[in-house]
Amino acid sequence: MQESISTLLSDIDCTPLFVPGKIDALSNEEFRSQFRSLLDTDIARKNQNIAYMWVTETPIPRLKGSSCVIYIGKTVYSLRERHRQWAKIESEGFNWLRHNHIIETFGAIQFIILLCKNGISPKNLETNLLDKYLKLHLENPPMNSTSR
């Protein structure tokens, strides 16, 4: 696991699971296909009540330091149920321009599912991760447009 991810997850009570595969698309159609393929994996379909992260292969400079984490989210459903409906929207317009730039500049995008432990809710896990990210980098992840 990359150092920036390990640092973020240290002292956070969760179990990380990497979703097999990656998004390294050169076109928006390929992005949509790869996005759906990741969401169709067993890990993305079967795990519910989770937090999750979208990460890049190489770190992105932040106000303070750098991080591979580009998005932190949560769902009481599975990752597939949470994002499958957005595959088309994520591969069009501004969203595609942003994803394409991220892939070209920082490498493929992967998903990490974070299984909640000891009764912590997905919302609390997401809040803890966003708070820690903010303390480490003095800003939210690039694709988290609003704070909690």
C-alpha positions in Angstrom: 0.0 0.0 0.0 1.3 3.4 -0.9 2.7 5.5 1.9 0.1 8.3 1.6 -2.7 5.7 1.9 -1.0 3.9 4.9 -0.5 7.2 6.7 -4.2 8.1 6.2 -5.4 4.7 7.4 -3.1 4.5 10.4 -5.1 4.7 13.7 -8.4 4.3 11.7 -10.3 1.2 12.6 -11.1 -0.4 9.3 -10.1 -3.2 6.9 -9.0 -2.0 3.4 -9.9 -4.2 0.4 -8.5 -3.3 -3.0 -11.1 -3.7 -5.8 -9.4 -5.8 -8.5 -8.6 -3.9 -11.6 -8.0 -0.3 -12.5 -9.2 2.5 -14.7 -6.5 3.6 -17.2 -8.8 4.5 -20.0 -7.8 6.6 -23.0 -11.3 7.4 -24.1 -14.6 8.1 -22.3 -16.2 4.9 -23.7 -13.3 2.9 -22.3 -13.5 4.7 -19.0 -17.2 3.8 -18.7 -16.5 0.2 -19.5 -13.6 -0.1 -17.0 -15.6 1.8 -14.3 -18.5 -0.7 -14.7 -16.1 -3.6 -14.7 -14.6 -2.6 -11.4 -18.1 -2.2 -9.9 -19.1 -5.7 -11.2 -16.4 -7.4 -9.2 -17.4 -9.6 -6.2 -15.7 -7.2 -3.7 -17.6 -4.2 -5.1 -21.0 -6.1 -5.2 -20.9 -8.0 -1.9 -19.6 -5.6 0.7 -22.1 -3.1 2.2 -22.0 -0.5 5.0 -18.6 0.7 3.8 -16.4 3.7 3.3 -14.3 3.8 0.2 -11.5 5.7 -1.5 -10.6 6.4 -5.1 -6.8 6.5 -5.4 -4.2 7.1 -8.1 -1.0 5.2 -8.9 1.2 8.2 -8.0 0.7 11.0 -5.4 -0.9 14.3 -6.3 0.6 17.4 -4.7 -1.6 19.0 -2.1 -1.3 22.3 -0.1 0.7 20.3 2.4 2.4 17.1 1.1 1.0 14.8 -1.5 -1.6 12.0 -1.6 -2.9 9.3 -3.9 -6.4 9.7 -2.5 -8.7 11.6 -4.8 -12.1 10.8 -3.2 -13.4 9.5 0.1 -17.0 8.4 0.3 -19.4 6.1 2.2 -22.5 4.1 1.5 -24.8 1.8 3.4 -25.2 -0.1 0.1 -22.4 -1.8 -1.9 -20.0 0.2 -4.0 -21.7 -1.2 -7.1 -25.1 0.0 -5.9 -23.7 3.4 -5.0 -21.9 4.2 -8.3 -23.2 2.0 -11.1 -25.9 4.5 -12.0 -23.2 7.2 -12.5 -21.0 5.4 -15.0 -22.3 7.4 -17.9 -22.2 10.7 -16.1 -18.6 10.1 -14.8 -17.5 9.5 -18.4 -18.9 12.6 -19.9 -18.2 16.4 -20.1 -16.3 17.9 -17.3 -16.1 14.6 -15.3 -14.4 12.9 -18.2 -12.0 15.9 -18.7 -11.1 15.6 -15.0 -10.7 11.8 -15.0 -8.7 11.9 -18.2 -6.3 14.5 -16.7 -5.9 12.5 -13.5 -5.1 9.3 -15.4 -2.7 11.0 -17.8 -0.9 12.8 -15.1 -1.1 10.6 -12.0 -1.8 7.1 -13.4 -4.6 4.7 -13.2 -7.5 5.0 -10.7 -8.3 2.2 -8.3 -11.0 1.8 -5.7 -10.4 0.7 -2.1 -13.3 -0.5 0.0 -12.9 0.1 3.8 -14.8 -2.3 6.0 -16.1 -0.7 9.2 -15.0 -2.4 12.4 -16.2 -2.3 16.0 -19.6 -0.9 15.3 -18.4 2.3 13.6 -20.9 3.5 11.0 -19.8 4.3 7.4 -20.7 8.0 8.0 -18.4 8.1 11.1 -15.6 6.3 9.2 -15.9 8.7 6.3 -15.9 11.7 8.7 -12.8 10.4 10.5 -11.0 9.9 7.2 -11.9 13.3 5.8 -10.9 14.9 9.1 -7.5 13.2 9.1 -7.0 14.0 5.4 -7.7 17.7 6.1 -5.2 17.7 9.0 -2.5 16.0 6.9 -3.0 18.1 3.7 -4.9 21.3 4.8 -7.6 20.6 2.2 -10.1 18.0 1.1 -9.3 15.3 -1.5 -9.5 16.8 -5.0 -12.9 15.1 -5.9 -14.6 15.8 -2.6 -16.2 19.1 -3.5 -17.8 19.8 -0.1 -17.1 19.0 3.4 -19.4 17.0 5.7 
